[in-house]
Amino acid sequence: MKRTLLEIVLVLSLAAAGYFGWTNLQKGKLATAEIAAIQTKVDVAEELLKDSEKEVETAENALDALEETLDPLKEKALELDAVKAAIANGPLLQDVESLYKKDKKLSVERQLSLGALRMLVNGSDDPSATDAFNKALQMADWGSRKNSICAAQIGLAAAGQKVKVMSECAVQPPGSEAIASHGDPKAHGAAPAASAHSSPAGDKAHGKDVKTADAHAAPHWGYEGAMGPDKWGKEFPTCGKGQSQSPLNIKSPFVKGRISVTADYKAGPLRMLNNGHTIQVNVTPGSKLRIDGVPHDLLQFHFHRPSEEHIDGKPSAMVIHFVHKNAAGKLAVLGVLLKEGNENPGIKTLWANAPAAEGPEVVLDDVSFNPGNLLPREFDFFSYEGSLTTPPCTEGVRFFILKTPVNISREQISGFPFKMNARPVQPQNGRMITSG
């Protein structure tokens, strides 16, 4: 009996020991799995830490590079502060304004200088600075003075004005090449201030490469070669993709128009410019073209050889483009075709005073000229919506091509310094041509 009890106790003890061992084994396996999971988390955390350390190192390197870039900027800021303080505490601005008051018509460059001085001395909220920049923008030559246009637009933007700065005017970071573009609306082809096909006061209308003082010149364009008209679209997208481009081959069918167009041009001092693309005459304020009674100020006129517009597929010997702008900024170009014939007295005066080589505007106060002397008596015209005829080929320009041509002698044609400065005719793309 005692032996039986002893055996039972022994079996129970063995069973308890087995259960205890099995339980500990399961706990050990669970603990091992937990340890493995923890180790995995630790490994992941270590990888994340390494990545974070790399990111921190990259950020530190970028910060060091930024500090190196900021150092020269700080020096420039100190220089600017010194200049501003010196000018603000001196009579320079007053002296300049007194000196410029003697000029009846300041040049684009002087307007820019005046605006810059006013902004330096009085701050960006000075309305007189804004006024100077606006005047410079209205006068600038969109074909030959891109830098002037950019300076005026950037100045207006700095003064808080709502002005769209051309992409070509983007300020580049230190060390990068400045992007320059040859396509100012004022150049026989652009239009901020004055040219429609050529702009207001300085239309570089016709296509030779423009030489600038900038080391980093904008894309060059011309009338032949690697940057001829068929290549303009590479640098100036609107020239290649625009659907309302100028000039056109003017041919029937026409739409009968009832538009009233009259010219009221005044005589003034002769101001001429050879901008490397054409001979341009900048006009003293006062001359106007009225379109259905709406006045458009004459900004400048320039010449193309042969005519850019064709009539029934044929060009004329030359054409004069008179560029106007109304109060809303809408550009209008009046085209006068020149045919070979008798000597033209008005052009004789112009050619006698025209600069032979590219250069700044020449002002001849002792020579008075009335642009109206170049107009025919009859004022019937063809009209269509088009664009500037030089880069950037901005659209939204209204053209009025007079049907009656004006004479120019063979010698006067030969005396024009540009042998060919006309853009080829462009697709009509369904546009209606009005006959008025």
Summary of the structure (lengths in Angstrom):
residues: 436
radius of gyration: 36.7
end to end distance: 138.8
largest distance: 154.3
contacts: 1479
relative contact order: 0.11
helix: 40%
strand: 20%
